[in-house]
Amino acid sequence: MEIQDQQLKLFDLVTPNLNFTLQALLEQIPEAIAEILIYFSPDCLQFAMQAVAETFEGDSLLMVRGTFAAEHQQFTLPRSARC
């Protein structure tokens, strides 16, 4: 999570229970939030959102669990796997 100029960036949620609303999450943050950027599938947040494509400049990061066959090589994800 990162907050700058009333913009909240949510990179991930780690919790044993994802049964809460985005509003309930925002109520736990004391800063004023005018815009929210979510970098994961927001299905669990029970909120109507508009998806906007974002292109990252330079080196992008990908978190992988286990070994990654394409490490240190250029690769692309299929369109169906992109947010």
C-alpha positions in Angstrom: 0.0 0.0 0.0 1.2 3.5 -0.8 -0.5 6.8 -0.3 0.6 10.0 -2.1 -1.4 13.2 -2.8 -4.7 11.5 -1.8 -4.0 8.6 -4.2 -4.1 5.1 -2.7 -2.2 2.4 -4.4 -3.1 -1.1 -3.3 -0.6 -3.7 -4.5 -2.0 -6.8 -2.7 -4.2 -7.8 0.2 -3.0 -10.4 2.7 -5.7 -11.6 5.0 -7.2 -14.9 6.1 -10.7 -13.5 5.4 -11.4 -11.5 2.2 -15.1 -11.0 3.1 -15.2 -7.2 3.4 -15.9 -4.2 1.3 -13.6 -1.6 -0.1 -15.5 0.9 2.0 -14.6 -1.1 5.2 -11.0 -1.1 4.1 -10.9 2.6 3.5 -12.4 3.2 7.0 -9.2 1.8 8.4 -7.0 4.4 6.7 -6.8 7.7 8.4 -5.7 9.7 5.4 -8.1 11.3 2.9 -8.4 9.2 -0.3 -9.6 10.7 -3.6 -8.4 8.0 -6.0 -7.6 4.3 -5.7 -5.3 2.3 -7.9 -5.6 -1.5 -7.5 -2.9 -3.7 -8.9 -4.7 -7.0 -8.4 -8.0 -8.5 -9.3 -10.5 -6.6 -7.1 -13.3 -9.2 -7.2 -13.2 -9.7 -3.5 -13.8 -6.0 -2.7 -17.5 -5.9 -3.6 -17.3 -2.6 -5.4 -18.0 -1.5 -8.9 -14.8 -0.3 -10.5 -13.6 0.9 -13.9 -10.6 -1.1 -15.3 -7.9 1.1 -16.9 -4.9 -0.3 -18.7 -1.6 1.0 -17.4 1.8 0.7 -19.1 4.9 0.6 -16.9 8.0 2.3 -18.1 11.4 0.6 -17.7 11.8 -2.6 -15.8 8.6 -4.1 -14.4 8.5 -6.5 -11.6 6.7 -9.9 -11.4 6.3 -11.9 -8.2 6.6 -15.6 -8.8 6.2 -18.5 -6.4 8.7 -21.3 -7.0 11.2 -21.6 -9.9 10.7 -19.4 -12.9 11.9 -20.9 -16.2 12.2 -17.5 -18.0 14.3 -15.9 -15.3 16.7 -13.3 -16.8 15.0 -13.6 -20.2 12.5 -11.3 -21.9 9.0 -12.7 -21.9 5.4 -11.6 -22.1 2.2 -12.7 -20.4 -0.8 -13.8 -22.5 -3.5 -11.0 -22.8 -5.9 -13.1 -20.7 -3.4 -13.0 -17.8 -2.9 -9.2 -17.8 -4.8 -6.9 -15.5 
